[in-house]
Amino acid sequence: MASISSDEDHKPLMFLGKDVSKIPCFRNSFLYGIVGGFTMGIGYFLCTSRTLRSTHFGFGSFVTISSVYW
């Protein structure tokens, strides 16, 4: 029977020599950045109908929101 994975089976996700799963607010800031960037990109596209600029705007919003929230 399969058992529930424990901390021993955990594979760390390393970024700049640190395990990001051990950083307390990384998950929340990353999720808020994704949702905010997606929302801003879609909103910008609906207002202007410019695909490339809305993609840049959405990615910039993702980076800004993630950085500020973290």
Residue, then its C-alpha position, 0 to 999 in steps of 0.5 A: m500500500a502506498s504511504i503518504s510522503s513525509d519530510e524525508d521524501h522532500k526534494p528541495l527546490m534550491f534558488l541562490g543556494k537556499d531552499v525556497s520551501k523553507i522561506p516562510c512567505f515565498r509561496n504566498s508572494f509567488l502566488y499573489g504575483i502570478v494572479g496579479g500579473f495574470t489579472m493585470g495582463i488580461g485587463y490591459f489586453l481587454c482595454t488596449s487589444r495589444t498582445l505584446r504590450s499586455t504580455h510585457f505589462g503582465f510580466g512586469s506586474f508579476v515581478t513587481i507584485s512578487s518583489v514588493y510582497w516578498 
